[in-house]
Amino acid sequence: MTAPVDVLAVKMGGSTLPTPMTTKQAQRYGDRNMPSDLRRAGFKTVVFRSDAEIHGGVWLRINYGARCGGAA
């Protein structure tokens, strides 16, 4: 038996995507839709789940980030 998978609304930038997704689906969507200039600069897709207490609701957020210098 497998654990249930949460399907949540997904936010990217200032908008909410029309289709709710799982974390894996949101990761794939972010990877496929990353702007080419960010990809060339070494950015990676990051998906995180919001916290109802902190953010006022629960959804997935797609962000793009690059690792800064320093200890790995």
MODELLER restraints for C-alpha pairs under 7 A, 6 or more apart:
rsr = mdl.restraints
at = mdl.atoms
rsr.add(forms.Gaussian(group=physical.xy_distance, feature=features.Distance(at['CA:5:A'], at['CA:22:A']), mean=6.81, stdev=0.5))
rsr.add(forms.Gaussian(group=physical.xy_distance, feature=features.Distance(at['CA:6:A'], at['CA:22:A']), mean=5.94, stdev=0.5))
rsr.add(forms.Gaussian(group=physical.xy_distance, feature=features.Distance(at['CA:7:A'], at['CA:20:A']), mean=5.84, stdev=0.5))
rsr.add(forms.Gaussian(group=physical.xy_distance, feature=features.Distance(at['CA:7:A'], at['CA:21:A']), mean=4.96, stdev=0.5))
rsr.add(forms.Gaussian(group=physical.xy_distance, feature=features.Distance(at['CA:7:A'], at['CA:22:A']), mean=4.68, stdev=0.5))
rsr.add(forms.Gaussian(group=physical.xy_distance, feature=features.Distance(at['CA:8:A'], at['CA:20:A']), mean=4.96, stdev=0.5))
rsr.add(forms.Gaussian(group=physical.xy_distance, feature=features.Distance(at['CA:8:A'], at['CA:21:A']), mean=5.51, stdev=0.5))
rsr.add(forms.Gaussian(group=physical.xy_distance, feature=features.Distance(at['CA:8:A'], at['CA:22:A']), mean=6.42, stdev=0.5))
rsr.add(forms.Gaussian(group=physical.xy_distance, feature=features.Distance(at['CA:8:A'], at['CA:59:A']), mean=5.33, stdev=0.5))
rsr.add(forms.Gaussian(group=physical.xy_distance, feature=features.Distance(at['CA:8:A'], at['CA:60:A']), mean=6.40, stdev=0.5))
rsr.add(forms.Gaussian(group=physical.xy_distance, feature=features.Distance(at['CA:9:A'], at['CA:19:A']), mean=6.91, stdev=0.5))
rsr.add(forms.Gaussian(group=physical.xy_distance, feature=features.Distance(at['CA:9:A'], at['CA:20:A']), mean=4.35, stdev=0.5))
rsr.add(forms.Gaussian(group=physical.xy_distance, feature=features.Distance(at['CA:9:A'], at['CA:21:A']), mean=6.48, stdev=0.5))
rsr.add(forms.Gaussian(group=physical.xy_distance, feature=features.Distance(at['CA:9:A'], at['CA:59:A']), mean=5.05, stdev=0.5))
rsr.add(forms.Gaussian(group=physical.xy_distance, feature=features.Distance(at['CA:9:A'], at['CA:60:A']), mean=6.23, stdev=0.5))
rsr.add(forms.Gaussian(group=physical.xy_distance, feature=features.Distance(at['CA:10:A'], at['CA:16:A']), mean=5.71, stdev=0.5))
rsr.add(forms.Gaussian(group=physical.xy_distance, feature=features.Distance(at['CA:10:A'], at['CA:17:A']), mean=5.56, stdev=0.5))
rsr.add(forms.Gaussian(group=physical.xy_distance, feature=features.Distance(at['CA:10:A'], at['CA:20:A']), mean=6.05, stdev=0.5))
rsr.add(forms.Gaussian(group=physical.xy_distance, feature=features.Distance(at['CA:10:A'], at['CA:21:A']), mean=6.68, stdev=0.5))
rsr.add(forms.Gaussian(group=physical.xy_distance, feature=features.Distance(at['CA:10:A'], at['CA:59:A']), mean=5.80, stdev=0.5))
rsr.add(forms.Gaussian(group=physical.xy_distance, feature=features.Distance(at['CA:10:A'], at['CA:60:A']), mean=4.70, stdev=0.5))
rsr.add(forms.Gaussian(group=physical.xy_distance, feature=features.Distance(at['CA:10:A'], at['CA:61:A']), mean=5.75, stdev=0.5))
rsr.add(forms.Gaussian(group=physical.xy_distance, feature=features.Distance(at['CA:11:A'], at['CA:17:A']), mean=6.01, stdev=0.5))
rsr.add(forms.Gaussian(group=physical.xy_distance, feature=features.Distance(at['CA:11:A'], at['CA:60:A']), mean=6.17, stdev=0.5))
rsr.add(forms.Gaussian(group=physical.xy_distance, feature=features.Distance(at['CA:11:A'], at['CA:61:A']), mean=4.82, stdev=0.5))
rsr.add(forms.Gaussian(group=physical.xy_distance, feature=features.Distance(at['CA:11:A'], at['CA:62:A']), mean=6.36, stdev=0.5))
rsr.add(forms.Gaussian(group=physical.xy_distance, feature=features.Distance(at['CA:12:A'], at['CA:61:A']), mean=5.91, stdev=0.5))
rsr.add(forms.Gaussian(group=physical.xy_distance, feature=features.Distance(at['CA:12:A'], at['CA:62:A']), mean=5.14, stdev=0.5))
rsr.add(forms.Gaussian(group=physical.xy_distance, feature=features.Distance(at['CA:12:A'], at['CA:63:A']), mean=6.88, stdev=0.5))
rsr.add(forms.Gaussian(group=physical.xy_distance, feature=features.Distance(at['CA:23:A'], at['CA:47:A']), mean=6.98, stdev=0.5))
rsr.add(forms.Gaussian(group=physical.xy_distance, feature=features.Distance(at['CA:26:A'], at['CA:47:A']), mean=6.95, stdev=0.5))
rsr.add(forms.Gaussian(group=physical.xy_distance, feature=features.Distance(at['CA:27:A'], at['CA:45:A']), mean=6.70, stdev=0.5))
rsr.add(forms.Gaussian(group=physical.xy_distance, feature=features.Distance(at['CA:27:A'], at['CA:47:A']), mean=6.13, stdev=0.5))
rsr.add(forms.Gaussian(group=physical.xy_distance, feature=features.Distance(at['CA:30:A'], at['CA:45:A']), mean=5.92, stdev=0.5))
rsr.add(forms.Gaussian(group=physical.xy_distance, feature=features.Distance(at['CA:30:A'], at['CA:62:A']), mean=6.35, stdev=0.5))
rsr.add(forms.Gaussian(group=physical.xy_distance, feature=features.Distance(at['CA:31:A'], at['CA:45:A']), mean=5.92, stdev=0.5))
rsr.add(forms.Gaussian(group=physical.xy_distance, feature=features.Distance(at['CA:42:A'], at['CA:66:A']), mean=6.22, stdev=0.5))
rsr.add(forms.Gaussian(group=physical.xy_distance, feature=features.Distance(at['CA:43:A'], at['CA:64:A']), mean=6.02, stdev=0.5))
rsr.add(forms.Gaussian(group=physical.xy_distance, feature=features.Distance(at['CA:43:A'], at['CA:65:A']), mean=5.07, stdev=0.5))
rsr.add(forms.Gaussian(group=physical.xy_distance, feature=features.Distance(at['CA:43:A'], at['CA:66:A']), mean=4.43, stdev=0.5))
rsr.add(forms.Gaussian(group=physical.xy_distance, feature=features.Distance(at['CA:44:A'], at['CA:64:A']), mean=5.53, stdev=0.5))
rsr.add(forms.Gaussian(group=physical.xy_distance, feature=features.Distance(at['CA:44:A'], at['CA:65:A']), mean=5.51, stdev=0.5))
rsr.add(forms.Gaussian(group=physical.xy_distance, feature=features.Distance(at['CA:44:A'], at['CA:66:A']), mean=6.22, stdev=0.5))
rsr.add(forms.Gaussian(group=physical.xy_distance, feature=features.Distance(at['CA:45:A'], at['CA:62:A']), mean=6.99, stdev=0.5))
rsr.add(forms.Gaussian(group=physical.xy_distance, feature=features.Distance(at['CA:45:A'], at['CA:63:A']), mean=5.99, stdev=0.5))
rsr.add(forms.Gaussian(group=physical.xy_distance, feature=features.Distance(at['CA:45:A'], at['CA:64:A']), mean=4.75, stdev=0.5))
rsr.add(forms.Gaussian(group=physical.xy_distance, feature=features.Distance(at['CA:45:A'], at['CA:65:A']), mean=6.66, stdev=0.5))
rsr.add(forms.Gaussian(group=physical.xy_distance, feature=features.Distance(at['CA:46:A'], at['CA:62:A']), mean=5.88, stdev=0.5))
rsr.add(forms.Gaussian(group=physical.xy_distance, feature=features.Distance(at['CA:46:A'], at['CA:63:A']), mean=5.15, stdev=0.5))
rsr.add(forms.Gaussian(group=physical.xy_distance, feature=features.Distance(at['CA:46:A'], at['CA:64:A']), mean=5.79, stdev=0.5))
rsr.add(forms.Gaussian(group=physical.xy_distance, feature=features.Distance(at['CA:46:A'], at['CA:65:A']), mean=6.95, stdev=0.5))
rsr.add(forms.Gaussian(group=physical.xy_distance, feature=features.Distance(at['CA:47:A'], at['CA:60:A']), mean=6.55, stdev=0.5))
rsr.add(forms.Gaussian(group=physical.xy_distance, feature=features.Distance(at['CA:47:A'], at['CA:61:A']), mean=5.56, stdev=0.5))
rsr.add(forms.Gaussian(group=physical.xy_distance, feature=features.Distance(at['CA:47:A'], at['CA:62:A']), mean=4.68, stdev=0.5))
rsr.add(forms.Gaussian(group=physical.xy_distance, feature=features.Distance(at['CA:47:A'], at['CA:63:A']), mean=6.30, stdev=0.5))
rsr.add(forms.Gaussian(group=physical.xy_distance, feature=features.Distance(at['CA:48:A'], at['CA:60:A']), mean=5.63, stdev=0.5))
rsr.add(forms.Gaussian(group=physical.xy_distance, feature=features.Distance(at['CA:48:A'], at['CA:61:A']), mean=5.46, stdev=0.5))
rsr.add(forms.Gaussian(group=physical.xy_distance, feature=features.Distance(at['CA:48:A'], at['CA:62:A']), mean=6.90, stdev=0.5))
rsr.add(forms.Gaussian(group=physical.xy_distance, feature=features.Distance(at['CA:49:A'], at['CA:58:A']), mean=6.84, stdev=0.5))
rsr.add(forms.Gaussian(group=physical.xy_distance, feature=features.Distance(at['CA:49:A'], at['CA:59:A']), mean=5.79, stdev=0.5))
rsr.add(forms.Gaussian(group=physical.xy_distance, feature=features.Distance(at['CA:49:A'], at['CA:60:A']), mean=4.57, stdev=0.5))
rsr.add(forms.Gaussian(group=physical.xy_distance, feature=features.Distance(at['CA:49:A'], at['CA:61:A']), mean=6.39, stdev=0.5))
rsr.add(forms.Gaussian(group=physical.xy_distance, feature=features.Distance(at['CA:50:A'], at['CA:57:A']), mean=6.91, stdev=0.5))
rsr.add(forms.Gaussian(group=physical.xy_distance, feature=features.Distance(at['CA:50:A'], at['CA:58:A']), mean=5.09, stdev=0.5))
rsr.add(forms.Gaussian(group=physical.xy_distance, feature=features.Distance(at['CA:50:A'], at['CA:59:A']), mean=5.49, stdev=0.5))
rsr.add(forms.Gaussian(group=physical.xy_distance, feature=features.Distance(at['CA:50:A'], at['CA:60:A']), mean=6.18, stdev=0.5))
rsr.add(forms.Gaussian(group=physical.xy_distance, feature=features.Distance(at['CA:51:A'], at['CA:57:A']), mean=6.40, stdev=0.5))
rsr.add(forms.Gaussian(group=physical.xy_distance, feature=features.Distance(at['CA:51:A'], at['CA:58:A']), mean=5.66, stdev=0.5))
rsr.add(forms.Gaussian(group=physical.xy_distance, feature=features.Distance(at['CA:52:A'], at['CA:58:A']), mean=5.25, stdev=0.5))
